[in-house]
Amino acid sequence: MFRDFFEVVPADTPELLEEVFRLRYQVYCLETKFEDSSNFSDGLERDEFDERSVHGLLRHRRSGIYAGTVRLVLPDPGNLASLPLHGVTNHPLFYDNNRFAPSKVAEVSRFAISKSFRQRLDEFQSPSAAGSFDPERERQYKEQELKVLPHIVLGLFISMLQLSRDLGIQEWFCVMEKALVRLLDRYSLHFEPVGPAVEYHGLRQPCVANIDEFLLRAKAERPEIWELITESEAESTSSFPMCQSGT
C-alpha cells in the first residue's frame, strides 16, 4: 500500500535539487530553527557538503508534494575523516581506514521530513473531475493514506538503499536524535551506537551500520519491513543480492 501513495525520486537534476534545498529550508530553517534562515535569502538551505553528496526525495503521488529528503555525503577521495560528523565526534572508529575503505562509506545526513506535509496534504483537493468525483471512494482512499503516513521514514530508507546500491556503498555513518534511533529500532532497522552522545542541536548519537548486516537483521526480524525498504517482491531479490546470503 505504501507504494500506492509515495514514490522515491533520486534528485539528479537541477530542478529536483532545488526541491531538496527548498524542503530542507522548510525543515531546518523554519520548523526546527537549526539553521539561520537569514543565511539563505533564496529559501534554499545548502552547505559545503552538497557538492559531494547524492540526494533523494520522497514524493506524495496524488498531490506531487515532496514529504521528505535525505542525502548521502561521500568522503573526499582517500580521506575518510572528511565527513560532517567528524566535526562533532572524535571517536577513533570514524577515522579507522583499516576497517572502512573511504570509497565504501557514506554519511546519512539531512534526513528530513516536513511537519507541514500533513497540513498541506489536508488542504490538497482531489484532482478528479467534478462529474466523476466519488465522496465515498475518496473517504476510503484518505483512510488508507492516513495509515501509511506514520511510516514515511521508511520511504527515506528506500532512497538511502537505492543510492547506496548505485554507488557501491557498504557502510553508513550517521549522527541521529535518540528518538529516531528508538523509532528505527521498532522497525528492526538497527544502527550500532558508537561512543557517547554528542551535543549538536541537542543530544545526538553517533552510529554506524554495515548495510549487509543491517538488511539481514531486518529480514530476520521484520520481513515485511525488509521487503518494503529493499523494494523486493516475493519472486525477486535481484536488486539487493547482499540480502540473500545466510538466509
Phi, psi and omega per residue, in radians:
M1 nan -0.560 -3.118
F2 -0.961 -0.775 -3.061
R3 -1.232 -0.292 3.059
D4 -1.214 -0.410 -3.034
F5 -1.923 -0.459 -3.063
F6 -2.272 2.663 2.994
E7 -2.345 2.548 3.101
V8 -1.592 2.284 -3.065
V9 -2.183 2.042 3.013
P10 -1.213 2.284 -3.101
A11 -1.502 1.407 -3.013
D12 -2.016 0.334 3.035
T13 -2.303 2.778 3.085
P14 -0.988 -0.640 -3.116
E15 -1.172 -0.728 3.130
L16 -1.259 -0.604 3.059
L17 -1.097 -0.639 3.084
E18 -1.106 -0.651 3.069
E19 -1.105 -0.698 3.078
V20 -1.017 -0.907 -3.057
F21 -1.189 -0.560 3.093
R22 -1.197 -0.741 3.114
L23 -1.142 -0.724 3.091
R24 -1.097 -0.653 3.063
Y25 -1.059 -0.767 3.124
Q26 -1.030 -0.783 -3.057
V27 -1.353 -0.919 -2.957
Y28 -1.479 -0.434 -3.129
C29 -1.753 -0.709 -3.042
L30 -1.674 -0.715 -3.036
E31 -1.528 -0.819 -3.086
T32 -1.758 -0.304 -3.117
K33 1.081 0.420 3.095
F34 -1.174 -0.579 3.140
E35 -2.037 2.653 -3.124
D36 -1.420 2.016 -3.088
S37 -1.064 -0.454 -3.128
S38 -1.165 -0.275 3.096
N39 -1.441 -0.064 -3.072
F40 -2.340 1.269 -3.028
S41 -1.135 -0.354 3.135
D42 -1.558 0.032 3.128
G43 1.298 0.386 -3.139
L44 -2.200 2.005 -3.105
E45 -1.527 2.067 -3.123
R46 -2.384 2.806 3.017
D47 -2.544 -3.097 -3.029
E48 -1.220 -0.253 -3.114
F49 -1.501 -0.200 -3.070
D50 -1.159 -0.465 -3.111
E51 -1.184 -0.386 3.082
R52 -2.125 0.766 3.115
S53 -2.232 2.751 2.915
V54 -2.035 2.588 -2.951
H55 -2.251 2.588 3.050
G56 -2.274 2.692 3.103
L57 -2.218 2.664 3.018
L58 -2.023 2.091 -3.022
R59 -1.964 2.311 3.025
H60 -1.379 2.112 -2.952
R61 -1.098 -0.818 -3.018
R62 -1.197 -0.728 -3.039
S63 -1.625 -0.387 -3.031
G64 1.387 0.064 -3.127
I65 -1.323 2.413 3.056
Y66 -1.543 2.081 -3.021
A67 -1.595 -0.496 -3.073
G68 -2.765 2.908 3.115
T69 -2.621 2.741 3.070
V70 -2.644 2.673 3.056
R71 -2.297 2.710 2.961
L72 -1.972 2.065 3.120
V73 -1.600 2.252 -3.124
L74 -1.705 2.474 3.091
P75 -1.140 2.732 2.919
D76 -1.010 2.533 -3.104
P77 -0.886 2.139 3.089
G78 1.333 0.030 -3.057
N79 -2.183 1.588 -3.126
L80 -1.026 -0.659 -3.024
A81 -1.431 0.899 -3.095
S82 -2.372 0.426 -3.099
L83 -1.767 2.833 -3.127
P84 -0.969 -0.678 -3.073
L85 -1.177 -0.313 3.097
H86 -1.188 -0.221 3.064
G87 -1.482 -0.157 -3.088
V88 -2.182 -0.199 3.087
T89 -2.460 2.466 3.085
N90 -1.955 0.378 -3.137
H91 -1.034 2.314 -3.041
P92 -1.086 -0.429 -3.128
L93 -1.018 -0.661 -3.072
F94 -1.331 -0.030 3.112
Y95 -2.003 0.129 -2.972
D96 -1.510 1.630 -3.141
N97 -1.227 -0.324 3.096
N98 -1.294 -0.570 3.121
R99 -1.522 -0.641 -3.025
F100 -2.113 2.095 2.995
A101 -1.361 2.169 -3.093
P102 -0.927 -0.581 -3.109
S103 -1.252 -0.185 -3.109
K104 -1.909 0.113 -3.051
V105 -2.018 2.511 2.959
A106 -2.498 2.594 3.040
E107 -1.690 2.221 3.030
V108 -1.314 2.145 -2.966
S109 -2.544 2.779 3.137
R110 0.848 0.839 3.068
F111 -1.394 1.782 -2.905
A112 -2.348 2.332 3.027
I113 -2.210 2.191 -3.049
S114 -1.320 2.244 3.057
K115 -1.152 -0.439 -3.103
S116 -1.384 -0.135 -3.094
F117 -1.052 -0.802 -3.120
R118 -1.046 -0.743 -3.141
Q119 -1.107 -0.777 3.138
R120 -1.131 -0.645 3.136
L121 -1.147 -0.689 3.112
D122 -1.092 -0.528 -3.126
E123 -1.443 -0.249 -3.065
F124 -1.203 2.279 3.134
Q125 -1.644 2.522 3.133
S126 -1.010 2.367 3.116
P127 -1.378 -0.018 -3.109
S128 -1.112 2.541 3.064
A129 -1.116 2.561 -3.053
A130 -0.982 -0.664 -3.082
G131 -1.228 -0.384 -3.084
S132 -1.926 0.105 -3.096
F133 -1.199 2.252 -3.112
D134 -2.040 1.802 -3.070
P135 -1.004 -0.693 -3.116
E136 -1.194 -0.732 3.098
R137 -1.105 -0.704 3.123
E138 -1.121 -0.688 3.125
R139 -1.094 -0.771 3.137
Q140 -1.122 -0.690 3.129
Y141 -1.101 -0.758 -3.130
K142 -1.130 -0.660 3.114
E143 -1.093 -0.749 3.085
Q144 -1.102 -0.724 -3.115
E145 -1.056 -0.739 -3.122
L146 -1.137 -0.521 3.094
K147 -1.210 -0.485 -3.094
V148 -1.498 -0.541 -3.004
L149 -0.951 -0.696 -3.134
P150 -1.093 -0.237 -3.053
H151 -1.848 0.371 3.112
I152 -0.977 -0.583 -3.126
V153 -0.966 -0.589 -3.140
L154 -1.158 -0.560 3.095
G155 -1.078 -0.611 3.111
L156 -1.230 -0.500 3.051
F157 -1.231 -0.599 3.009
I158 -0.996 -0.802 3.131
S159 -1.082 -0.807 3.141
M160 -1.013 -0.741 -3.109
L161 -1.224 -0.690 3.099
Q162 -1.100 -0.811 -3.138
L163 -1.106 -0.707 -3.133
S164 -1.162 -0.744 3.117
R165 -1.027 -0.789 -3.090
D166 -1.138 -0.509 -3.081
L167 -1.740 -0.070 -3.093
G168 1.273 0.458 3.123
I169 -1.316 2.375 -3.129
Q170 -2.043 -0.312 -3.078
E171 -2.306 2.440 3.029
W172 -1.948 2.316 2.886
F173 -1.825 2.654 3.039
C174 -2.892 2.845 3.002
V175 -2.234 1.965 -2.963
M176 -2.140 2.653 2.939
E177 -1.052 2.475 -3.140
K178 -1.090 -0.556 3.108
A179 -1.102 -0.634 3.102
L180 -1.222 -0.671 3.075
V181 -1.020 -0.766 -3.136
R182 -1.162 -0.700 3.118
L183 -1.086 -0.784 -3.132
L184 -1.131 -0.641 3.089
D185 -1.032 -0.647 3.130
R186 -1.134 -0.486 3.072
Y187 -1.544 0.073 -3.046
S188 1.070 0.629 3.010
L189 -1.905 1.605 -2.896
H190 -1.768 2.149 2.979
F191 -1.798 2.558 3.137
E192 -1.546 2.034 3.081
P193 -1.099 2.475 3.138
V194 -2.179 1.910 3.103
G195 1.214 -2.962 -3.104
P196 -1.367 2.858 3.034
A197 -1.115 2.649 -3.136
V198 -2.112 2.763 3.128
E199 -1.559 2.048 3.060
Y200 -2.746 1.660 -2.991
H201 0.951 0.859 -3.002
G202 1.730 3.053 -3.104
L203 -1.269 2.335 3.128
R204 -2.291 2.572 -3.111
Q205 -1.844 2.011 2.996
P206 -1.133 2.429 -3.069
C207 -2.512 2.849 3.051
V208 -2.462 2.661 3.058
A209 -2.590 2.254 2.918
N210 -1.446 2.169 -2.965
I211 -1.126 -0.692 3.098
D212 -1.002 -0.879 -3.112
E213 -1.164 -0.687 3.114
F214 -0.984 -0.821 -3.099
L215 -1.295 -0.666 3.115
L216 -1.081 -0.719 3.124
R217 -1.193 -0.712 3.106
A218 -1.084 -0.706 -3.139
K219 -1.134 -0.675 -3.139
A220 -1.207 -0.678 -3.030
E221 -1.585 -0.697 -3.080
R222 -2.434 1.347 -3.063
P223 -1.033 -0.508 3.139
E224 -1.220 -0.593 3.051
I225 -1.203 -0.752 3.116
W226 -1.020 -0.765 3.136
E227 -1.073 -0.701 -3.128
L228 -1.174 -0.897 -2.997
I229 -1.291 -0.403 3.065
T230 -1.598 -0.034 -3.097
E231 0.933 0.593 3.124
S232 -1.628 2.647 2.987
E233 -1.936 2.923 -3.073
A234 -1.002 -0.560 -3.061
E235 -1.586 -0.059 -3.048
S236 -2.585 2.221 3.009
T237 -2.246 0.387 -3.014
S238 -1.191 -0.401 -3.129
S239 -1.168 -0.475 -3.071
F240 -2.315 1.259 -3.132
P241 -1.050 -0.376 3.124
M242 -1.060 -0.408 -3.053
C243 -1.416 -0.269 -2.932
Q244 -1.496 -0.470 -3.076
S245 -1.197 2.467 3.056
G246 1.305 0.253 -3.133
T247 -2.053 nan nan
